[in-house]
Amino acid sequence: MPPDAQQKIESYLSRLRQQLRGLHAEDAREIVEELRSHITDKVAASGEVTPAGVDTALALLGTPEELASQYTTDDLFTRAEVSRSPLRILESLFRWASLSVAGFLVLLTSIVGYFLGGALMWCAVLKLIHPQTAGLWVFSHGDDTEISLRLGFGSPPVGSRDVLGWWIVPLGLVVGCGLVLLTTHLALWCTRQYRKSLALPRR
């Protein structure tokens, strides 16, 4: 390969390596090596190796900053899928949300799902501590009827009633856990589809 063409590749990979500082050193090294092999194969497949051919191959990859952001996001998704921790999943979704509208929508849906699931489970647990005030309450404001999931802090409004009573304990735990599991499954499925769409260069 001509020295000027090789220099273009090394300059690109050097910029990429700097942007991958948030990853483990071994992971960053593997990514750089994968890309070096990928770029070399692409340029060689086009025939004669020239600086112009290298420029074309690099342009198809995008800037080092854009590519590093995709690899970093992919790494977060991988860690989230292994741990299945809602916190790790939300961390990866926050990163995705900064890159696309689809990521923002998945993040918003996940936050709502985890919040509702967590609130139901907390309500079930706090019913044991605050049996007179925690639960699913209904109260009226004139012609309007409101439903409120209360965690037991403060007194319920005058004229309100606890709809489920002690049933909030099993229902809150079952439905709450179900919502958390469903949200986790949906979020991971969406991230897997996004990772497939990235089609990051790999050996």
N, C-alpha and C positions, 0 to 999 in steps of 0.2 A: 504494500500500500504506500502511495506517495507520502512523504513526510508532512506536507501541508494538509492532506486529507486526514492523516492520523492525528495531527495537531487539533483539527476541528473537533474530532470525536473526543479527544482527551479533555479539551476545554469544556465541552458540553457536560461530560461526566463529572468533571471537577466541580462545576456549578451545581450539578444535581447532588453530589455528595455533601456539599455544604448545606443544602436544604433538607437533607435527611438526618440532621443531627439529633432530632427527637427520637429516632429509632435506635434499637440496639446496634452496636458497632458491627456485629456479625451479620445482622439482617441487612444493614445498609451496604456492606461489602458484597453480599450476594446479589442484591438488586443491581449494583453498579456492574458487576461481572455479567449478569444476565443481559443487561442492556448493551454492554460492549459486544457480546456475542451476537445479539439481535441486530444491532446496527451494522456490524461487519457482514453478517449474512445477507441483510437487505441490500447493502451496497454492492456486494459481490454478485448477487443474483441479477442485478441490472446490467451486468456486462463489465465494461472497463471501469475501474475504480478511479473516480475523479473527485476533486473538491466540490464540484457542482452536484455530483451524485450524493455525496455526504450531506450537503446542505438540504437536498430534497428529503433524504431519509430522516434527518433531524427535524425538519419542518413538520413531517407527518406525526412525529411523537409529541410535538408541542414544546413549549419552553420548559427548561429544567424546573422552574418554579411550579408550573402547572402539573408537570409529571410527578414531582415530589409530593405535592399536595394530594394527588390521587393515591400514591403509594402509602402515604401516612394515614389517609382515611381507610384504605384497604386493611392496613395493619390494625387499626382500631376495631374494625368490623370483625377481623379474625379473632382478636382477643375477647371481644364481646360474645362471639358465638361459642367460644370454648368455655367461658365462665358462666354465660347465661345470666349474669348479674344485671338487674335493672339499672344500676348506677353506671356500669360499663356500657350498657346498651344506649342509655341516654347520652353518655359522653360521646360515643361514636355518632349518634344522630345529630348532636349539636354541631359536630364537624361537617356532617353531610348537609345540614341545613344551611351552612355558610356557603355551600357550593351550588345549590340548586333549589328551585321551588318545590320539587318532589320531596327532597330531603326535609324541607321545612314542614310540609304537610304530614309526613310520617312522624316527625318529631312532635308536632302538635297533637296528633292522634294518640301517640304513645303517652304523652304527658297526661292527657285526659284519662286514658285507660288506667294508668298506674295510680293517678290521684283518686279516681272513683273506687278502684279496688282496695287501695290502702285505707280510704275513709270508711268503707264498709267493714273492713277487718278491725280497725280501731274502734269503731262504734260497737262492734260485737264484744270486744274485750272490755271497753269502758262501761258497758251495760252492767257488768258484774260489779263494778266499783260505784257507779252512779245509777242504780236501778230506777230511781224516780225521775231522772231527767234525761238520760241517754236513750237514743232510739230514733225511730222514724216518726216524726210528729206532723200532724195536719192542723192548720189553724186558718181561720177566715178573717178577711179584711173587707167587710161589707159584702159585696157580691163576689169577691175574689177569694179563691182557696189556694193556699200555699202548702207545699210539702217541704219539710226541713229535716235533714239528717243531723241530729244533735249529738254531740259527744259528751254531754253531761255537764258542761260548764255553763252556769247561769240558770235561771228559772225559765221554763217554757212560757210562752205568751199566754195570757188569760184566755180561756175558752178553747185552748188547743188540746189535742188528745194523742196519745201514743198508739199508733196504728197496729204495730206488730207485737208490742210487749216483749216477752222473753224470746219470741221467735226470731228476733233480730240477731240473737247469738249464733244459732246454727246457720241461718240464712246469710248473715253478714260474712261469716267465715267461709262458707262454701262459694257464694257468689263473688266475694272479694278475691279469694284465691283464684277462682276461675277467670276473673277479669285480668288479674296479673299474668296468669299463664297465657291467656289468649293474646294479650298485648305483647308479651315477649315473643310468642310464636309469630305474630303478624310482623313485628318489627324486624325479626331475624330473616323472615321470608323476603321482606322488601329489600333488606340490605344485600341478601344473596343475589337478587335480581339486578341490583345496581352494580354489584361487583362483576357479574357476568357482562353487563353492558360496557364496563370500563375496558375489558379485554387488554389488560396490561401485558406488555411483552414479557414472556417467560420462555425459558429453554425447554 
